[in-house]
Amino acid sequence: MDEKKILIVDDEVTILTMLSDILSTEGYTVRTAGNAKEALNVVRQEGIMVMFIDLNLPGKNGLELGDEIHKQRVAIMYALTGDPHFFGLMNCRVAGFDDLFLKPIPIDTILKAAAHAFEKIERWEAFEFDLP
């Protein structure tokens, strides 16, 4: 995998900008979306496999978005939430999320999660599956 692409989905522009800047500085190619519809368009067009998705999105929420992506493709998805009581871990796991992070998220946690995701994808590529 030459280009390491990450999608960040959040309706808060400040969070999109902060996470995009942090991950871009580390060499990742970052795409952003403010809602589920935008996110699905980016995923379909660019085949992104690593995503950080806010659960409290307008319209289709992050759980619904994660579930839709999970049914369509192989992806590593991390759920983000500011309310630990609104969306449960079990619901996130069923929707296909690999982990759940409480905002505000420490920068080192985001960087470790991104690095871990791409290490996993590199292992998967050895099996020559049809990855996007």
N, C-alpha and C positions, 0 to 999 in steps of 0.2 A: 504494500500500500504506500504509494508515493505521497499523496496529499491526505492529510489527516483533517477531515471535516467534522465540525460540530455544529449542531443546531441548538440554539437557545430560544425557548418559547416562554414569554412572560409579557403581561400587559403593562408592566411598570417599566417605562423607558429607562429609568435610572439603573435598574437591575440589568436590563439588556445591555446597556452601555458598559457598565462596570464589568460584567462577566465577559463580554466580547473583548474589551481591552485587555483583561487579564490573560485570557486564553490566546488571543492573537499575539501578545508579547512572548508567549511560550512557543510560538511557531505553528499553532493550529489555524486552519482556515475556518472562520466562524461565520455562520449565517444566523439571522435572527428573525423572529416572527412574533407579532403581538397577539395572535389568536390562533385557534385551531385550524381555521381555513387556510390562513397564510402558511402555517406549519406544514399542512398536508401538501400544499403546492410545492414547497421547497423540498420536501422528502421525495416526492415523485420526480421532480426535475433533476435533483442532484444526487439521489441515492445515498443520502447521509445515514450513517449507522450509529452515531453517538449523539445522544440528545439529553438536554437538561430541560425539563418541562415543568412549569408552574402548574399546580393543580387547580388553582382558583382563577380560571380564565373566563372572560365573558363569552356567552353563547355556550358552545360545547366546552365542558370543563376538561381539565388535564387528564382525569381518569378515562373519560370517553375517548379523548384523543389518543392516549397511550394504548387503550384497548384496540382501537382501529388500526393503529400502526402495527401493533403486535400481531394482529390477524393477517396482515398483508406482507410482512417482511421480517427478516432477521435484523434486530437492532438492540443496542444497549441503551436503555433509557433510565434516567435518574429523575425522580420526582422531587420537586421543590415546593415547600409550603411554609406559610407564616403561621398557620394554625394547626398545631399537632393533634387537635381533637376532632377536626372536621373531616379529615380523610385518614382512614386507618391504614396501617401497614399491610394488613391482609388484603384490603381492597386494591392497594397499589400492586401487590405481588400478583394478584389475579389478573390485573390489567396489563401485566407484562413488564412492570418496572423492576429494575435490578436493585435499586436502593431508594431510600427516602431521606431527604435532607431538610432540616429545619432552618428557615431564614432567621437571622442573617447567617450565611454559610462562610466559615473561615476560608480564606484564599487557598491555604495549603490543602484543605479537604477537596476543593474543586479540582485543583491540579492533580492530586493523587487519583481521584476518580477518573479524570480524563486519561491519564497515563495508563491506569489499570485497564480501561476499556480498550485502548488501542493495543495493549499487550495481548488481551484476549482475542481481538480480531486477528492479530498476526498468527496466533496459534490456530485459529479456525482456518485461515488461508492455507495452511499445510494440508488440510483435508480436501482441498479443491472443491469445496461446495460452491454452488452458484450464489456468491455473495454479490450484492449490488455494486 
